Amino acid sequence: MISVIPMIPIGLTAPGNRAHAGRMPSAAPAPASPTAATAAIFARHGNPLEVLETATAELPAPGPGEALVSGILAPINPADLNTIEGSYPARPPLPGTPGVEGAGRVAAVGPGVTESTGIAPGTVVLLPHGYGTWREAGIVDAASLTPVPPDVPFHEAAMLKINPATAWRMLHDFVEPQPGAWVIQNAANSAVGRHVIAIARELGLRTVNLVRRAELAHELVAAGADAVLLDDDSARDAIAEATENAPILLALNAVGGESAMRLAGALAHGGTLVTYGAMSRQAIKVPAGQLIFKDLRYRGFWVSHWYREADPADRQAMFLRLFDLARMGLLRTPVERVYPVSQLREAVARAMEGGRNGKILLGSPEDARAR
């Protein structure tokens, strides 16, 4: 059951490493500083609909080096639900607030936080990775915030740090992108898959996209896909025909099992299969011949690990490029509905259902539309 716990003082401060864009955004009028905020809380792992509660906490004034961020907008991602269930590798201390990414507006700053840092009242910011973003407002280490340029849509900024970043890194970190080269992926209709299509096209790459439903082809081609094929036994010949037997050196796998093997079978000698998901929950069984005769590389990617290990300059450079892509309208993610945190049960229940028309976000619908 979702319950409201009235006015309990809980700590809302999270440390982090600074990685802000070099171009300083102009600050909008600062929102009024809230004195209390409601957040999602879970004290044990289990079914999200059973273990999540909401808690309303008093908000202190920001201390030295801190910022009060309000109007937070955060997506409900599968990884967030897996974390609550206890099936995700990252297990934050409990009780805790879920939500790995999100954006908000600076309402107030503490002593020592100057405009030269890019953090000022009214500035839209990305919250630090893993902050616990399913909340209305919170106190944050100002050095961990990333200012968002004013021409980047707020709701797209809130969803920028996971799926677009995953697509960007996989297209850059394993095989050097060469204009005209082919990339193949499964789960092409997923959020990451759609970002792979958009970013690859901007980089001059061509994509082969495997899907389970033929009716997705027209939509993905309109989004920039070069070839959309069914993820079944017909894929091998269809891939060869679509690419005219061109070599493919990079495959992106979010499914596993037989689908992953189709990707590996399409790779040229020395190619790399990058796994970032396991939607089928089936193991990847690697034939010895692929290692001996094709010298294939099997790699994994987890964006949370990348954030932990990345140099601040690398994070900054990536955010600058992603902001540019968002300005160009290339990182559009459909949003079905924005729910206030007070409607947490309804929001989570809808996020766990199939057949949605877009992402489910937590926050204020008015804040989601405004800049």
SEDREN-842067 format. One record per residue: residue in three letters; chain; x, y, z of N, C-alpha, C in turn. Coordinates in steps of 0.2 Angstrom, whole numbers. Example, Ala and Ser with C-alpha at 12.3 -4.5 7.8 and 13.67 -1.06 7.14 Angstrom:
{site 'ALA','A',{66,-28,39},{62,-22,39},{66,-16,39}}
{site 'SER','A',{64,-11,35},{68,-5,36},{64,0,39}}
This chain:
{site 'MET','A',{4,-6,0},{0,0,0},{4,6,0}}
{site 'ILE','A',{2,11,-4},{6,18,-4},{3,22,2}}
{site 'SER','A',{7,24,6},{5,29,12},{9,35,12}}
{site 'VAL','A',{6,40,15},{9,46,16},{11,47,23}}
{site 'ILE','A',{18,48,24},{20,49,31},{22,56,32}}
{site 'PRO','A',{18,59,37},{18,67,37},{24,69,40}}
{site 'MET','A',{28,74,37},{33,78,39},{38,75,43}}
{site 'ILE','A',{41,70,41},{47,67,44},{53,70,41}}
{site 'PRO','A',{58,71,46},{64,74,43},{69,69,41}}
{site 'ILE','A',{70,69,34},{75,64,31},{80,67,27}}
{site 'GLY','A',{86,64,27},{91,68,23},{90,67,16}}
{site 'LEU','A',{91,72,12},{90,72,5},{96,75,1}}
{site 'THR','A',{102,74,5},{108,76,2},{112,71,-2}}
{site 'ALA','A',{114,72,-8},{118,67,-11},{125,70,-14}}
{site 'PRO','A',{130,66,-12},{137,69,-15},{137,67,-22}}
{site 'GLY','A',{142,69,-26},{143,67,-33},{149,71,-36}}
{site 'ASN','A',{151,69,-42},{157,72,-45},{154,77,-50}}
{site 'ARG','A',{157,83,-51},{155,88,-56},{156,86,-63}}
{site 'ALA','A',{151,87,-67},{152,86,-74},{147,90,-78}}
{site 'HIS','A',{149,97,-78},{144,101,-81},{146,104,-88}}
{site 'ALA','A',{141,106,-92},{143,108,-99},{147,114,-99}}
{site 'GLY','A',{151,115,-103},{155,121,-103},{151,128,-105}}
{site 'ARG','A',{146,127,-109},{142,133,-111},{137,134,-105}}
{site 'MET','A',{137,140,-102},{133,141,-96},{126,143,-98}}
{site 'PRO','A',{121,139,-96},{114,142,-98},{112,148,-94}}
{site 'SER','A',{108,152,-97},{105,157,-93},{99,155,-89}}
{site 'ALA','A',{99,157,-83},{94,155,-78},{87,158,-79}}
{site 'ALA','A',{82,154,-79},{75,157,-79},{74,159,-72}}
{site 'PRO','A',{68,163,-71},{67,165,-64},{66,159,-59}}
{site 'ALA','A',{69,160,-54},{70,154,-49},{63,153,-46}}
{site 'PRO','A',{61,146,-46},{55,144,-43},{55,146,-35}}
{site 'ALA','A',{49,146,-32},{49,147,-25},{52,141,-21}}
{site 'SER','A',{56,143,-16},{59,137,-13},{54,134,-8}}
{site 'PRO','A',{53,127,-9},{49,123,-5},{51,122,2}}
{site 'THR','A',{47,121,6},{49,120,13},{48,112,15}}
{site 'ALA','A',{45,109,11},{44,102,11},{43,98,5}}
{site 'ALA','A',{44,92,4},{44,88,-2},{42,81,-1}}
{site 'THR','A',{38,78,-5},{36,71,-5},{41,67,-10}}
{site 'ALA','A',{43,61,-7},{47,57,-11},{45,50,-10}}
{site 'ALA','A',{47,46,-15},{45,39,-15},{50,35,-10}}
{site 'ILE','A',{48,31,-6},{53,27,-2},{51,20,-2}}
{site 'PHE','A',{57,16,-2},{56,9,-1},{61,6,5}}
{site 'ALA','A',{59,2,9},{63,0,15},{65,-8,14}}
{site 'ARG','A',{62,-11,9},{64,-18,8},{63,-19,0}}
{site 'HIS','A',{66,-25,-2},{65,-26,-9},{59,-31,-10}}
{site 'GLY','A',{56,-30,-16},{50,-34,-18},{46,-31,-23}}
{site 'ASN','A',{40,-33,-24},{35,-30,-29},{35,-23,-28}}
{site 'PRO','A',{36,-18,-33},{36,-11,-32},{29,-9,-29}}
{site 'LEU','A',{24,-12,-32},{17,-10,-29},{16,-12,-22}}
{site 'GLU','A',{20,-16,-19},{19,-18,-12},{24,-15,-8}}
{site 'VAL','A',{30,-13,-10},{35,-11,-5},{36,-3,-6}}
{site 'LEU','A',{33,0,-11},{34,8,-11},{29,11,-7}}
{site 'GLU','A',{32,17,-4},{28,21,0},{30,28,-2}}
{site 'THR','A',{26,33,0},{28,40,-1},{29,43,6}}
{site 'ALA','A',{34,48,7},{35,51,13},{36,58,12}}
{site 'THR','A',{33,62,16},{34,70,15},{39,72,20}}
{site 'ALA','A',{44,76,18},{49,78,23},{50,85,23}}
{site 'GLU','A',{52,88,28},{54,95,28},{61,96,25}}
{site 'LEU','A',{62,101,21},{68,103,18},{71,109,21}}
{site 'PRO','A',{78,107,23},{82,113,26},{84,117,21}}
{site 'ALA','A',{87,123,23},{90,128,18},{96,124,16}}
{site 'PRO','A',{98,125,9},{105,122,7},{111,125,11}}
{site 'GLY','A',{115,121,13},{121,123,16},{127,124,12}}
{site 'PRO','A',{133,125,14},{139,127,10},{140,122,4}}
{site 'GLY','A',{140,124,-2},{141,120,-8},{135,116,-10}}
{site 'GLU','A',{129,118,-7},{123,114,-9},{119,118,-13}}
{site 'ALA','A',{114,115,-16},{108,118,-20},{102,114,-18}}
{site 'LEU','A',{97,118,-18},{90,115,-17},{87,115,-24}}
{site 'VAL','A',{85,109,-26},{83,108,-33},{75,106,-32}}
{site 'SER','A',{71,109,-36},{64,108,-35},{61,107,-42}}
{site 'GLY','A',{54,105,-42},{51,104,-49},{54,98,-52}}
{site 'ILE','A',{56,93,-49},{60,87,-52},{56,83,-56}}
{site 'LEU','A',{58,81,-62},{55,77,-67},{59,71,-68}}
{site 'ALA','A',{56,65,-67},{60,59,-67},{57,53,-71}}
{site 'PRO','A',{60,50,-75},{56,44,-78},{56,38,-74}}
{site 'ILE','A',{52,33,-75},{52,27,-72},{55,22,-77}}
{site 'ASN','A',{61,20,-76},{65,16,-80},{64,9,-78}}
{site 'PRO','A',{65,4,-82},{65,-3,-80},{70,-5,-75}}
{site 'ALA','A',{76,-1,-75},{81,-2,-70},{79,0,-63}}
{site 'ASP','A',{75,5,-63},{73,8,-57},{68,2,-54}}
{site 'LEU','A',{64,-1,-58},{59,-6,-55},{63,-12,-53}}
{site 'ASN','A',{68,-14,-57},{73,-20,-55},{76,-18,-49}}
{site 'THR','A',{78,-12,-47},{82,-10,-41},{77,-11,-35}}
{site 'ILE','A',{71,-9,-36},{66,-10,-31},{65,-17,-29}}
{site 'GLU','A',{64,-21,-35},{63,-29,-34},{69,-32,-31}}
{site 'GLY','A',{75,-29,-31},{81,-32,-29},{85,-37,-34}}
{site 'SER','A',{83,-36,-40},{86,-40,-46},{91,-37,-50}}
{site 'TYR','A',{93,-31,-47},{97,-27,-51},{104,-27,-47}}
{site 'PRO','A',{110,-27,-51},{116,-27,-47},{117,-21,-42}}
{site 'ALA','A',{115,-15,-44},{116,-10,-39},{110,-10,-34}}
{site 'ARG','A',{113,-10,-28},{108,-11,-22},{110,-5,-17}}
{site 'PRO','A',{106,1,-18},{107,6,-13},{105,5,-6}}
{site 'PRO','A',{108,8,-1},{106,7,6},{99,8,7}}
{site 'LEU','A',{96,4,11},{88,5,12},{87,8,20}}
{site 'PRO','A',{82,12,21},{77,14,16},{80,19,11}}
{site 'GLY','A',{77,19,5},{80,24,0},{75,26,-5}}
{site 'THR','A',{77,31,-9},{72,33,-14},{75,31,-21}}
{site 'PRO','A',{70,28,-25},{73,25,-32},{73,31,-36}}
{site 'GLY','A',{76,30,-42},{76,35,-48},{83,36,-49}}
{site 'VAL','A',{86,34,-55},{93,35,-57},{94,41,-60}}
{site 'GLU','A',{89,44,-64},{90,50,-68},{84,55,-67}}
{site 'GLY','A',{86,61,-69},{80,66,-69},{83,73,-69}}
{site 'ALA','A',{79,78,-70},{81,85,-70},{76,89,-66}}
{site 'GLY','A',{79,95,-64},{75,100,-60},{77,107,-61}}
{site 'ARG','A',{74,111,-57},{77,118,-57},{79,120,-50}}
{site 'VAL','A',{85,124,-50},{88,126,-44},{83,132,-41}}
{site 'ALA','A',{81,130,-35},{77,135,-31},{81,140,-27}}
{site 'ALA','A',{87,137,-24},{91,141,-20},{98,138,-19}}
{site 'VAL','A',{103,142,-18},{109,139,-17},{112,141,-10}}
{site 'GLY','A',{117,137,-8},{120,139,-1},{126,143,-2}}
{site 'PRO','A',{129,145,3},{136,149,3},{141,145,-1}}
{site 'GLY','A',{145,149,-5},{150,146,-9},{148,144,-16}}
{site 'VAL','A',{142,144,-18},{139,142,-24},{138,148,-28}}
{site 'THR','A',{142,150,-33},{142,156,-37},{140,155,-44}}
{site 'GLU','A',{138,160,-47},{135,159,-54},{141,157,-59}}
{site 'SER','A',{147,158,-57},{153,156,-61},{153,149,-62}}
{site 'THR','A',{150,145,-57},{150,138,-58},{144,135,-63}}
{site 'GLY','A',{140,140,-65},{134,138,-69},{128,136,-65}}
{site 'ILE','A',{128,136,-59},{123,134,-54},{120,140,-51}}
{site 'ALA','A',{114,142,-52},{111,148,-50},{103,147,-49}}
{site 'PRO','A',{100,150,-45},{93,150,-44},{90,151,-51}}
{site 'GLY','A',{85,146,-53},{82,146,-60},{85,142,-65}}
{site 'THR','A',{91,139,-64},{95,135,-69},{92,128,-69}}
{site 'VAL','A',{90,126,-75},{88,119,-76},{95,114,-75}}
{site 'VAL','A',{94,109,-71},{100,105,-70},{98,97,-71}}
{site 'LEU','A',{103,93,-73},{103,86,-73},{105,84,-66}}
{site 'LEU','A',{101,80,-63},{103,77,-56},{109,72,-56}}
{site 'PRO','A',{113,71,-51},{118,66,-52},{116,59,-52}}
{site 'HIS','A',{120,55,-56},{118,48,-57},{116,44,-51}}
{site 'GLY','A',{110,41,-50},{109,37,-45},{106,41,-39}}
{site 'TYR','A',{105,48,-39},{103,52,-34},{97,50,-30}}
{site 'GLY','A',{92,46,-33},{86,45,-30},{81,51,-32}}
{site 'THR','A',{79,50,-39},{75,56,-42},{68,56,-41}}
{site 'TRP','A',{65,51,-38},{58,50,-38},{56,54,-32}}
{site 'ARG','A',{56,61,-32},{55,66,-27},{53,72,-30}}
{site 'GLU','A',{50,76,-26},{48,83,-29},{53,88,-28}}
{site 'ALA','A',{58,87,-23},{63,92,-22},{68,89,-18}}
{site 'GLY','A',{74,92,-17},{79,89,-13},{85,93,-13}}
{site 'ILE','A',{89,92,-8},{96,96,-7},{101,92,-10}}
{site 'VAL','A',{105,95,-14},{110,91,-18},{117,95,-18}}
{site 'ASP','A',{122,91,-18},{129,94,-19},{129,98,-25}}
{site 'ALA','A',{130,104,-25},{130,108,-31},{135,106,-36}}
{site 'ALA','A',{141,103,-34},{146,101,-38},{144,95,-42}}
{site 'SER','A',{139,92,-41},{137,86,-44},{131,87,-49}}
{site 'LEU','A',{129,94,-50},{124,95,-55},{127,97,-61}}
{site 'THR','A',{123,96,-67},{125,97,-73},{120,103,-76}}
{site 'PRO','A',{122,109,-77},{117,114,-80},{115,112,-87}}
{site 'VAL','A',{109,113,-89},{106,111,-95},{105,118,-99}}
{site 'PRO','A',{107,118,-105},{106,124,-109},{98,125,-110}}
{site 'PRO','A',{97,132,-110},{90,134,-110},{86,131,-116}}
{site 'ASP','A',{89,129,-122},{85,127,-128},{84,120,-128}}
{site 'VAL','A',{86,116,-123},{85,109,-123},{78,108,-119}}
{site 'PRO','A',{74,104,-122},{67,103,-119},{68,100,-112}}
{site 'PHE','A',{64,102,-107},{65,100,-100},{64,92,-100}}
{site 'HIS','A',{59,90,-103},{57,83,-102},{62,78,-105}}
{site 'GLU','A',{65,81,-111},{71,77,-114},{77,77,-110}}
{site 'ALA','A',{78,82,-106},{84,83,-102},{83,78,-96}}
{site 'ALA','A',{77,77,-94},{76,72,-88},{77,65,-90}}
{site 'MET','A',{77,63,-97},{78,57,-99},{85,56,-103}}
{site 'LEU','A',{89,60,-102},{95,60,-106},{101,56,-104}}
{site 'LYS','A',{101,55,-97},{107,52,-94},{108,44,-95}}
{site 'ILE','A',{102,41,-97},{103,33,-97},{102,31,-104}}
{site 'ASN','A',{96,31,-107},{96,28,-114},{100,32,-119}}
{site 'PRO','A',{99,39,-120},{104,42,-125},{111,41,-124}}
{site 'ALA','A',{113,41,-117},{120,40,-115},{122,33,-117}}
{site 'THR','A',{118,28,-116},{120,21,-117},{121,20,-125}}
{site 'ALA','A',{116,23,-129},{117,23,-136},{124,26,-138}}
{site 'TRP','A',{125,32,-136},{131,36,-138},{137,32,-136}}
{site 'ARG','A',{138,30,-130},{144,26,-128},{145,20,-132}}
{site 'MET','A',{140,16,-133},{141,10,-137},{143,11,-144}}
{site 'LEU','A',{141,16,-147},{143,18,-154},{150,21,-154}}
{site 'HIS','A',{153,23,-148},{159,26,-148},{165,22,-145}}
{site 'ASP','A',{163,17,-140},{168,15,-136},{171,8,-138}}
{site 'PHE','A',{168,5,-143},{170,-2,-144},{173,-3,-151}}
{site 'VAL','A',{170,1,-156},{172,1,-163},{172,8,-165}}
{site 'GLU','A',{178,11,-168},{178,18,-170},{173,19,-175}}
{site 'PRO','A',{168,23,-175},{163,25,-180},{166,27,-186}}
{site 'GLN','A',{165,24,-192},{167,26,-198},{161,27,-203}}
{site 'PRO','A',{161,33,-206},{155,35,-210},{154,29,-215}}
{site 'GLY','A',{148,27,-216},{146,22,-221},{146,15,-218}}
{site 'ALA','A',{149,14,-212},{149,7,-209},{143,5,-206}}
{site 'TRP','A',{142,-1,-206},{135,-4,-204},{136,-6,-196}}
{site 'VAL','A',{130,-5,-193},{129,-7,-186},{123,-11,-186}}
{site 'ILE','A',{123,-17,-182},{117,-21,-182},{114,-21,-174}}
{site 'GLN','A',{108,-21,-173},{105,-22,-166},{99,-25,-166}}
{site 'ASN','A',{97,-28,-160},{91,-31,-159},{87,-26,-154}}
{site 'ALA','A',{81,-28,-153},{77,-24,-149},{77,-16,-151}}
{site 'ALA','A',{76,-16,-158},{77,-9,-161},{72,-4,-159}}
{site 'ASN','A',{66,-7,-157},{60,-3,-155},{61,0,-148}}
{site 'SER','A',{66,-2,-144},{66,0,-138},{69,7,-137}}
{site 'ALA','A',{69,10,-131},{71,17,-131},{78,18,-133}}
{site 'VAL','A',{83,13,-131},{90,13,-133},{90,12,-140}}
{site 'GLY','A',{86,7,-143},{87,6,-150},{85,12,-154}}
{site 'ARG','A',{80,15,-152},{78,21,-156},{84,27,-156}}
{site 'HIS','A',{87,27,-150},{92,32,-150},{98,30,-154}}
{site 'VAL','A',{100,23,-154},{105,21,-158},{104,23,-165}}
{site 'ILE','A',{97,22,-168},{96,24,-175},{97,31,-176}}
{site 'ALA','A',{95,35,-171},{96,43,-173},{103,45,-172}}
{site 'ILE','A',{106,42,-167},{113,44,-166},{118,42,-172}}
{site 'ALA','A',{117,35,-174},{120,32,-179},{119,36,-186}}
{site 'ARG','A',{113,38,-187},{112,42,-193},{116,48,-193}}
{site 'GLU','A',{116,52,-187},{120,58,-187},{127,57,-188}}
{site 'LEU','A',{130,51,-186},{137,50,-186},{139,47,-193}}
{site 'GLY','A',{134,46,-197},{135,44,-204},{135,36,-204}}
{site 'LEU','A',{133,33,-199},{133,25,-199},{126,23,-202}}
{site 'ARG','A',{126,17,-204},{120,13,-207},{118,8,-202}}
{site 'THR','A',{112,7,-201},{109,2,-196},{105,-3,-199}}
{site 'VAL','A',{106,-9,-196},{102,-15,-198},{98,-16,-191}}
{site 'ASN','A',{91,-16,-191},{88,-16,-185},{83,-22,-185}}
{site 'LEU','A',{84,-27,-180},{80,-33,-179},{74,-31,-174}}
{site 'VAL','A',{68,-33,-176},{62,-32,-172},{58,-39,-172}}
{site 'ARG','A',{53,-39,-168},{49,-45,-167},{42,-44,-171}}
{site 'ARG','A',{41,-38,-173},{34,-36,-176},{35,-33,-183}}
{site 'ALA','A',{33,-35,-188},{34,-32,-195},{31,-25,-195}}
{site 'GLU','A',{26,-24,-191},{22,-18,-192},{26,-12,-190}}
{site 'LEU','A',{32,-13,-186},{36,-8,-184},{41,-5,-189}}
{site 'ALA','A',{41,-8,-195},{46,-7,-200},{45,0,-202}}
{site 'HIS','A',{39,2,-204},{38,9,-207},{40,14,-202}}
{site 'GLU','A',{38,13,-196},{40,18,-191},{47,19,-190}}
{site 'LEU','A',{51,14,-189},{58,14,-188},{62,17,-194}}
{site 'VAL','A',{59,15,-200},{63,18,-206},{61,26,-207}}
{site 'ALA','A',{55,28,-205},{54,35,-204},{58,38,-199}}
{site 'ALA','A',{61,35,-194},{65,38,-189},{72,38,-191}}
{site 'GLY','A',{74,34,-197},{81,35,-199},{84,28,-200}}
{site 'ALA','A',{80,22,-198},{83,16,-199},{85,14,-207}}
{site 'ASP','A',{90,11,-208},{92,9,-215},{88,3,-217}}
{site 'ALA','A',{88,-2,-212},{85,-9,-214},{82,-11,-207}}
{site 'VAL','A',{75,-13,-208},{72,-16,-202},{69,-23,-204}}
{site 'LEU','A',{72,-28,-200},{71,-35,-202},{68,-39,-196}}
{site 'LEU','A',{64,-44,-198},{62,-48,-192},{67,-52,-189}}
{site 'ASP','A',{67,-52,-182},{71,-56,-178},{69,-63,-178}}
{site 'ASP','A',{70,-67,-183},{69,-74,-183},{74,-78,-188}}
{site 'ASP','A',{72,-84,-190},{77,-88,-194},{78,-85,-201}}
{site 'SER','A',{74,-80,-203},{75,-77,-210},{80,-72,-209}}
{site 'ALA','A',{82,-70,-204},{86,-64,-203},{93,-65,-207}}
{site 'ARG','A',{96,-71,-206},{103,-71,-209},{103,-69,-217}}
{site 'ASP','A',{99,-72,-221},{99,-70,-228},{96,-63,-229}}
{site 'ALA','A',{91,-61,-225},{89,-54,-225},{94,-49,-224}}
{site 'ILE','A',{99,-50,-219},{104,-46,-217},{109,-45,-223}}
{site 'ALA','A',{111,-51,-226},{116,-51,-231},{113,-47,-237}}
{site 'GLU','A',{106,-48,-239},{103,-44,-244},{103,-37,-243}}
{site 'ALA','A',{101,-35,-237},{100,-28,-235},{107,-24,-235}}
{site 'THR','A',{112,-27,-233},{119,-24,-233},{123,-25,-239}}
{site 'GLU','A',{120,-30,-244},{124,-32,-250},{131,-35,-247}}
{site 'ASN','A',{130,-39,-242},{136,-43,-239},{142,-38,-237}}
{site 'ALA','A',{140,-32,-235},{145,-28,-232},{147,-30,-225}}
{site 'PRO','A',{153,-29,-223},{156,-32,-217},{152,-27,-211}}
{site 'ILE','A',{150,-31,-206},{147,-28,-200},{152,-29,-194}}
{site 'LEU','A',{155,-24,-191},{159,-25,-186},{157,-23,-179}}
{site 'LEU','A',{151,-21,-178},{148,-19,-172},{140,-22,-171}}
{site 'ALA','A',{139,-25,-166},{132,-28,-165},{130,-26,-158}}
{site 'LEU','A',{124,-24,-157},{122,-21,-150},{116,-26,-148}}
{site 'ASN','A',{117,-29,-142},{112,-35,-140},{109,-33,-134}}
{site 'ALA','A',{102,-32,-134},{98,-31,-128},{93,-37,-126}}
{site 'VAL','A',{94,-43,-130},{89,-48,-129},{93,-54,-127}}
{site 'GLY','A',{98,-56,-129},{101,-63,-127},{99,-69,-131}}
{site 'GLY','A',{101,-75,-129},{98,-81,-132},{99,-81,-140}}
{site 'GLU','A',{94,-84,-143},{95,-85,-151},{96,-78,-154}}
{site 'SER','A',{93,-73,-152},{93,-66,-155},{100,-64,-155}}
{site 'ALA','A',{104,-65,-149},{111,-63,-149},{115,-67,-154}}
{site 'MET','A',{113,-73,-155},{117,-77,-159},{116,-75,-167}}
{site 'ARG','A',{110,-73,-168},{109,-70,-175},{114,-64,-176}}
{site 'LEU','A',{114,-60,-171},{119,-54,-172},{126,-56,-173}}
{site 'ALA','A',{128,-61,-169},{135,-63,-169},{136,-66,-176}}
{site 'GLY','A',{131,-70,-178},{132,-73,-185},{133,-68,-191}}
{site 'ALA','A',{130,-62,-190},{131,-57,-195},{137,-53,-195}}
{site 'LEU','A',{141,-54,-189},{147,-50,-189},{153,-53,-193}}
{site 'ALA','A',{157,-48,-195},{163,-50,-199},{168,-52,-195}}
{site 'HIS','A',{174,-55,-198},{180,-57,-194},{182,-51,-189}}
{site 'GLY','A',{183,-52,-183},{185,-47,-178},{180,-43,-176}}
{site 'GLY','A',{174,-44,-177},{168,-40,-175},{167,-40,-167}}
{site 'THR','A',{163,-36,-165},{162,-35,-158},{154,-35,-156}}
{site 'LEU','A',{152,-40,-152},{145,-40,-150},{145,-37,-143}}
{site 'VAL','A',{141,-32,-142},{141,-28,-135},{134,-30,-132}}
{site 'THR','A',{134,-33,-127},{127,-34,-123},{126,-29,-118}}
{site 'TYR','A',{120,-26,-118},{118,-21,-113},{112,-23,-110}}
{site 'GLY','A',{108,-28,-112},{102,-30,-109},{101,-38,-110}}
{site 'ALA','A',{96,-40,-107},{94,-48,-107},{87,-49,-107}}
{site 'MET','A',{83,-45,-111},{76,-45,-111},{73,-53,-111}}
{site 'SER','A',{76,-57,-115},{73,-64,-116},{75,-68,-109}}
{site 'ARG','A',{80,-66,-105},{82,-70,-100},{85,-76,-102}}
{site 'GLN','A',{87,-77,-108},{91,-83,-110},{98,-82,-111}}
{site 'ALA','A',{102,-87,-109},{109,-86,-109},{112,-86,-116}}
{site 'ILE','A',{118,-83,-117},{121,-82,-123},{126,-88,-124}}
{site 'LYS','A',{125,-93,-128},{129,-98,-129},{134,-97,-135}}
{site 'VAL','A',{140,-96,-134},{145,-94,-139},{148,-100,-142}}
{site 'PRO','A',{147,-101,-149},{150,-107,-152},{157,-106,-153}}
{site 'ALA','A',{161,-111,-151},{168,-111,-151},{171,-108,-158}}
{site 'GLY','A',{168,-110,-164},{170,-108,-170},{170,-100,-171}}
{site 'GLN','A',{165,-97,-168},{165,-90,-168},{171,-86,-165}}
{site 'LEU','A',{174,-90,-160},{180,-87,-157},{186,-89,-161}}
{site 'ILE','A',{186,-95,-163},{192,-98,-166},{193,-95,-173}}
{site 'PHE','A',{188,-96,-177},{188,-94,-184},{186,-87,-186}}
{site 'LYS','A',{182,-84,-182},{180,-77,-183},{183,-72,-178}}
{site 'ASP','A',{186,-74,-173},{189,-70,-168},{185,-64,-166}}
{site 'LEU','A',{178,-66,-164},{174,-61,-162},{175,-59,-155}}
{site 'ARG','A',{173,-53,-153},{174,-50,-146},{167,-50,-143}}
{site 'TYR','A',{166,-53,-137},{160,-52,-133},{161,-47,-128}}
{site 'ARG','A',{158,-42,-128},{159,-37,-122},{152,-35,-119}}
{site 'GLY','A',{152,-32,-113},{146,-29,-110},{147,-22,-109}}
{site 'PHE','A',{141,-19,-108},{141,-12,-106},{135,-10,-101}}
{site 'TRP','A',{137,-7,-96},{132,-5,-91},{134,3,-90}}
{site 'VAL','A',{129,7,-91},{130,14,-91},{132,17,-84}}
{site 'SER','A',{129,13,-79},{131,15,-72},{138,14,-70}}
{site 'HIS','A',{141,9,-73},{148,8,-72},{152,13,-76}}
{site 'TRP','A',{150,15,-82},{153,20,-85},{153,27,-82}}
{site 'TYR','A',{148,29,-79},{148,35,-75},{152,35,-69}}
{site 'ARG','A',{153,29,-66},{157,28,-60},{165,29,-62}}
{site 'GLU','A',{166,27,-68},{174,26,-70},{176,32,-74}}
{site 'ALA','A',{171,35,-77},{173,40,-83},{176,47,-80}}
{site 'ASP','A',{181,49,-83},{184,56,-82},{179,61,-82}}
{site 'PRO','A',{179,66,-78},{174,72,-78},{174,75,-85}}
{site 'ALA','A',{180,75,-88},{180,79,-95},{176,74,-100}}
{site 'ASP','A',{177,68,-99},{173,63,-104},{166,64,-103}}
{site 'ARG','A',{163,65,-97},{156,66,-96},{154,72,-99}}
{site 'GLN','A',{158,77,-97},{156,84,-100},{156,84,-108}}
{site 'ALA','A',{160,81,-111},{160,81,-118},{154,77,-121}}
{site 'MET','A',{152,71,-118},{147,68,-120},{140,72,-119}}
{site 'PHE','A',{139,75,-113},{133,79,-112},{133,85,-117}}
{site 'LEU','A',{138,88,-119},{138,93,-124},{135,91,-130}}
{site 'ARG','A',{138,85,-132},{135,82,-139},{128,80,-138}}
{site 'LEU','A',{126,77,-133},{119,75,-132},{115,81,-131}}
{site 'PHE','A',{117,86,-128},{113,92,-128},{112,95,-136}}
{site 'ASP','A',{117,95,-140},{117,97,-147},{111,92,-150}}
{site 'LEU','A',{112,86,-149},{107,81,-152},{100,83,-150}}
{site 'ALA','A',{99,84,-144},{92,86,-141},{90,92,-144}}
{site 'ARG','A',{94,97,-145},{92,104,-149},{89,102,-156}}
{site 'MET','A',{93,97,-159},{91,96,-166},{85,91,-166}}
{site 'GLY','A',{82,90,-161},{76,85,-161},{77,78,-162}}
{site 'LEU','A',{84,76,-161},{85,69,-163},{85,64,-157}}
{site 'LEU','A',{83,67,-151},{83,62,-145},{76,62,-142}}
{site 'ARG','A',{71,63,-146},{64,63,-144},{62,56,-141}}
{site 'THR','A',{59,56,-135},{56,50,-132},{49,52,-131}}
{site 'PRO','A',{45,48,-134},{38,49,-132},{36,48,-125}}
{site 'VAL','A',{32,53,-122},{30,52,-115},{22,51,-115}}
{site 'GLU','A',{20,46,-112},{13,45,-112},{9,49,-106}}
{site 'ARG','A',{12,50,-101},{9,54,-95},{14,56,-90}}
{site 'VAL','A',{13,61,-87},{17,63,-81},{13,63,-75}}
{site 'TYR','A',{15,59,-70},{11,59,-64},{14,62,-58}}
{site 'PRO','A',{11,66,-54},{14,68,-48},{16,63,-43}}
{site 'VAL','A',{21,64,-39},{23,59,-34},{18,56,-30}}
{site 'SER','A',{13,61,-28},{7,59,-24},{3,53,-27}}
{site 'GLN','A',{4,52,-34},{0,47,-37},{5,41,-39}}
{site 'LEU','A',{10,40,-35},{15,35,-36},{12,28,-38}}
{site 'ARG','A',{7,26,-34},{5,19,-36},{2,19,-43}}
{site 'GLU','A',{-2,24,-45},{-4,24,-52},{1,24,-57}}
{site 'ALA','A',{6,28,-56},{12,29,-60},{16,22,-61}}
{site 'VAL','A',{17,19,-56},{21,13,-56},{17,8,-59}}
{site 'ALA','A',{11,7,-58},{7,2,-61},{7,3,-68}}
{site 'ARG','A',{6,9,-71},{6,10,-78},{12,8,-81}}
{site 'ALA','A',{18,10,-78},{25,9,-80},{26,2,-81}}
{site 'MET','A',{23,-2,-77},{24,-10,-77},{20,-13,-82}}
{site 'GLU','A',{15,-10,-85},{11,-13,-90},{14,-12,-97}}
{site 'GLY','A',{11,-17,-101},{13,-16,-108},{8,-12,-112}}
{site 'GLY','A',{10,-11,-119},{5,-8,-123},{5,0,-122}}
{site 'ARG','A',{10,3,-119},{10,10,-117},{12,14,-124}}
{site 'ASN','A',{10,20,-124},{12,24,-130},{18,29,-128}}
{site 'GLY','A',{22,28,-123},{28,32,-121},{30,30,-114}}
{site 'LYS','A',{35,34,-112},{37,34,-105},{32,37,-100}}
{site 'ILE','A',{33,34,-94},{29,37,-88},{34,41,-84}}
{site 'LEU','A',{32,47,-82},{37,51,-78},{33,53,-72}}
{site 'LEU','A',{38,55,-67},{35,57,-61},{37,65,-60}}
{site 'GLY','A',{33,69,-58},{34,76,-58},{28,80,-59}}
{site 'SER','A',{28,86,-60},{23,90,-61},{21,91,-69}}
{site 'PRO','A',{15,90,-71},{14,90,-78},{15,98,-81}}
{site 'GLU','A',{14,103,-76},{15,110,-78},{23,111,-79}}
{site 'ASP','A',{27,108,-74},{34,109,-75},{37,105,-81}}
{site 'ALA','A',{34,100,-83},{36,96,-89},{35,100,-95}}
{site 'ARG','A',{30,104,-95},{29,108,-101},{33,115,-101}}
{site 'ALA','A',{35,117,-95},{38,124,-95},{45,123,-95}}
{site 'ARG','A',{48,129,-97},{56,130,-97},{58,136,-93}}
